[in-house]
């Protein structure tokens, strides 16, 4: 099992996206290859030509087929992750990138508010 974010995990062996409460969605082999390549690229992104090779095994795939597959994967992710912790970003004229946002911690927000308060009260 590969943990990628706090609320979602990806299991490449079973091709499932699993939420922390146990709910899951199964991915098609193509969606699974797409997600695996996006995770492996981290925040760099994956060019469309690479996706053609990785997902379909050849370069003779239309842009519409890629767009449709990305749309299917976005729907699967949004079905499980209402907080949009995972997002597939389109890199115009390039490809796609998976963004994994971690929710801010309460302690972090408290510290920021406290610092702002201190700055506000210490102004001349």
C-alpha positions as CSV (number, residue, x, y, z in Angstrom):
1,X,0.0,0.0,0.0
2,X,1.4,3.4,-0.9
3,X,0.3,6.3,1.3
4,X,0.3,9.5,-0.6
5,X,-1.8,11.9,1.6
6,X,-3.5,11.9,4.9
7,X,-6.9,11.0,3.7
8,X,-6.2,9.1,0.5
9,X,-4.0,6.1,-0.2
10,X,-3.2,4.4,-3.5
11,X,-2.8,0.7,-3.7
12,X,-1.1,-0.1,-7.0
13,X,-1.4,-3.9,-6.5
14,X,-5.2,-3.7,-6.4
15,X,-5.5,-0.5,-8.5
16,X,-7.6,1.1,-5.7
17,X,-7.8,4.6,-4.3
18,X,-8.7,4.1,-0.6
19,X,-10.0,6.8,1.8
20,X,-8.9,6.7,5.4
21,X,-12.3,5.4,6.5
22,X,-12.0,2.4,4.2
23,X,-14.1,3.5,1.3
24,X,-12.5,3.0,-2.1
25,X,-12.8,3.2,-5.8
26,X,-11.3,0.8,-8.3
27,X,-9.3,2.2,-11.2
28,X,-9.0,0.9,-14.7
29,X,-5.6,-0.3,-15.8
30,X,-5.1,2.9,-17.9
31,X,-6.2,5.2,-15.0
32,X,-3.9,3.2,-12.7
33,X,-0.9,3.7,-15.0
34,X,-1.7,7.4,-15.3
35,X,-1.9,7.9,-11.5
36,X,1.3,5.9,-11.0
37,X,3.1,8.1,-13.5
38,X,1.8,11.3,-11.9
39,X,2.8,10.1,-8.4
40,X,6.3,9.1,-9.6
41,X,6.8,12.5,-11.3
42,X,6.0,14.2,-8.0
43,X,5.4,17.9,-8.6
44,X,7.3,18.1,-11.9
45,X,4.5,16.9,-14.1
46,X,4.3,14.4,-17.0
47,X,4.4,15.6,-20.6
48,X,1.6,14.3,-22.9
49,X,4.1,12.4,-25.1
50,X,5.3,10.5,-22.0
51,X,1.8,9.7,-21.0
52,X,1.1,8.2,-24.5
53,X,4.1,5.9,-24.0
54,X,3.4,5.0,-20.3
55,X,-0.4,4.5,-20.5
56,X,-0.9,3.1,-24.0
57,X,2.6,1.9,-24.9
58,X,2.8,3.9,-28.2
59,X,2.7,7.5,-29.3
60,X,-0.3,7.2,-31.7
61,X,-3.0,8.4,-29.2
62,X,-5.1,11.5,-29.7
63,X,-5.1,14.4,-27.2
64,X,-8.9,13.7,-26.8
65,X,-8.1,10.2,-25.5
66,X,-5.6,11.7,-22.9
67,X,-8.1,14.4,-21.9
68,X,-10.8,11.8,-21.4
69,X,-8.6,9.6,-19.3
70,X,-7.5,12.5,-17.1
71,X,-11.2,13.5,-16.7
72,X,-12.1,9.9,-15.6
73,X,-9.3,9.9,-13.0
74,X,-10.3,13.4,-11.7
75,X,-13.9,12.1,-11.2
76,X,-12.6,9.0,-9.3
77,X,-10.5,11.2,-7.1
78,X,-13.3,13.7,-6.4
79,X,-15.7,10.9,-5.6
80,X,-13.5,10.0,-2.6
81,X,-11.8,13.3,-1.7
82,X,-14.3,16.1,-1.2
83,X,-11.7,18.4,0.3
84,X,-9.8,18.5,-2.9
85,X,-6.6,17.3,-1.2
86,X,-5.6,15.8,-4.5
87,X,-5.8,17.8,-7.7
88,X,-4.6,17.0,-11.2
89,X,-3.4,20.3,-12.7
90,X,-3.3,20.9,-16.4
91,X,0.0,22.3,-17.6
92,X,-1.0,24.1,-20.8
93,X,0.7,22.8,-23.9
94,X,2.8,20.4,-21.8
95,X,1.0,17.8,-19.7
96,X,-0.4,17.2,-16.2
97,X,0.8,17.3,-12.6
98,X,-0.6,15.8,-9.5
99,X,-0.8,18.3,-6.6
100,X,-1.2,16.8,-3.1
101,X,-2.2,19.5,-0.6
102,X,-1.9,18.8,3.1
103,X,-4.5,20.5,5.2
104,X,-3.1,23.1,7.6
105,X,-2.8,22.0,11.1
106,X,-4.8,23.8,13.8
107,X,-1.6,24.5,15.7
108,X,-0.1,26.1,12.7
109,X,-3.1,28.4,12.2
110,X,-3.0,29.4,15.9
111,X,0.7,30.4,15.6
112,X,0.0,32.5,12.5
113,X,-2.9,34.3,14.1
114,X,-0.9,34.9,17.3
115,X,2.0,36.4,15.3
116,X,-0.4,38.6,13.4
117,X,-2.0,39.7,16.6
118,X,1.4,40.5,18.2
119,X,2.4,42.5,15.1
120,X,-0.8,44.4,15.1
121,X,-0.6,45.4,18.7
122,X,3.1,46.4,18.5
123,X,2.7,48.8,15.6
124,X,3.5,52.5,16.3
